[in-house]
Amino acid sequence: MFGIAVVVIACPCAMGLATPTAVMVATGVGARLGILIKGGEPLECGHRVNTVIFDKTGTLTTGELSVNEFHVTDKDWCQIELARVVFSGEKDSPHPIAKALVQHMKDLLGSVEEEAASDGIELSVMGMMSKKCCRKVENVLMFVKGVTSVSCSIDDGMVGTVKINGEQPDPKECVAVVNKTGKVATLLRGGDGNSGRLLEALGVQASGGRGISCMVGKDLIHIGNEPFMQEVEANINDKTQELLKSAQKRGDTCILISANRVVRGIAALSDTLREEAIEVVKNLRETGRDVYIATGDHGSSATGVARALGIPSMMVMAEMLPEEKMGAIEELQKSGRVVAFVGDGINDSQALVQADLGIAIGAGADIAIDAANVVLVRNQLWDVVTALRLSRETYR
């Protein structure tokens, strides 16, 4: 009998070289496609993703919000007064909603000053005024730097005289105006002809994506959504509630403005869906992935977006704080889901870190880009699908 012995020697070098080579090639392909992949782990994880959660504002939508409506809901405040408060409180915020509010208030204040300059009466002779109008002048002027006291008096002929810091100013140095129809506006100028400066907002504090708190002059200001107003125990009157419900039915994002824990006004903002959002969501669902929306926005606004995208209402998570988004991802992971989160803002950073695959929109906040392990440099939502497909092809 004869026997044959075969010795097989396997060299592990092939496997050792193949994996990093595949990762290197895939990373290079991703870079050419505008997808920044931070290492091999995202490539390894991507093909296993069966659940994709999208932030709403700036991710599924363009993030280019505009103010549709701005209403004063308190008789003791005027629109210009409220606009100055919002501008001062929000002007340094990078949030898309804050940027839209600031731009609207800037446009509003500019148009009023222009109107007042051409159709107003100088400070030393205010013209025919009611007591209510006189009180509004006092309130508005107190929002200007350097003004510590304002008094407005009306004589028997209903002619108003204003004193600032105890003195009646020279109209050549300082001009305040009231529209001839009685609408209050201001135009304060110094010797160089520049407009007077607003009071700075002091101690600005952001509250988890719901709103901000600050001091403007002597007033405690809160600017944010309805849950935030409830949190700070701000009183919401019937007029505000009516406007709020109407705007929410349209799917608008609503921001309330409170002074000294009383809501004085409301702003309604709208956004538009990204052109590719519907097809991207459709593709993800057709390839067997569950798609959710997680947002801090009101439920009606989030549901409206979900309906347009074909996402079931049961997969909408609205009015969520950043830590609640993170908690929702964790619960899905505990149930065996492999989760990708797609976001763009400061409030998305915790969710991006918690997710198995964190995908940041390239035009988003720096902290979101740092927290993610995949960055869509071209700011295109279709690249979410491309990134997952690239992971699948690399794994194969």
Secondary structure as UniProt FT lines:
FT   HELIX           13..32
FT   TURN            33..34
FT   STRAND          35..37
FT   HELIX           41..46
FT   TURN            47..48
FT   STRAND          51..54
FT   HELIX           56..60
FT   STRAND          66..72
FT   TURN            75..76
FT   HELIX           79..90
FT   TURN            91..92
FT   HELIX           96..119
FT   TURN            123..124
FT   HELIX           131..141
FT   TURN            142..143
FT   TURN            145..146
FT   STRAND          150..154
FT   TURN            156..157
FT   STRAND          159..164
FT   TURN            165..166
FT   TURN            171..173
FT   TURN            180..181
FT   TURN            191..192
FT   STRAND          201..206
FT   TURN            208..209
FT   STRAND          211..216
FT   TURN            217..218
FT   STRAND          219..224
FT   HELIX           226..231
FT   TURN            232..233
FT   HELIX           238..249
FT   TURN            250..251
FT   STRAND          253..259
FT   TURN            260..261
FT   STRAND          262..270
FT   TURN            275..276
FT   HELIX           277..286
FT   TURN            287..288
FT   STRAND          290..294
FT   HELIX           299..309
FT   HELIX           313..315
FT   STRAND          316..317
FT   HELIX           322..334
FT   TURN            335..336
FT   STRAND          339..343
FT   HELIX           346..348
FT   HELIX           349..354
FT   STRAND          357..361
FT   TURN            362..363
FT   HELIX           366..371
FT   STRAND          374..376
FT   TURN            377..378
FT   HELIX           382..395
//
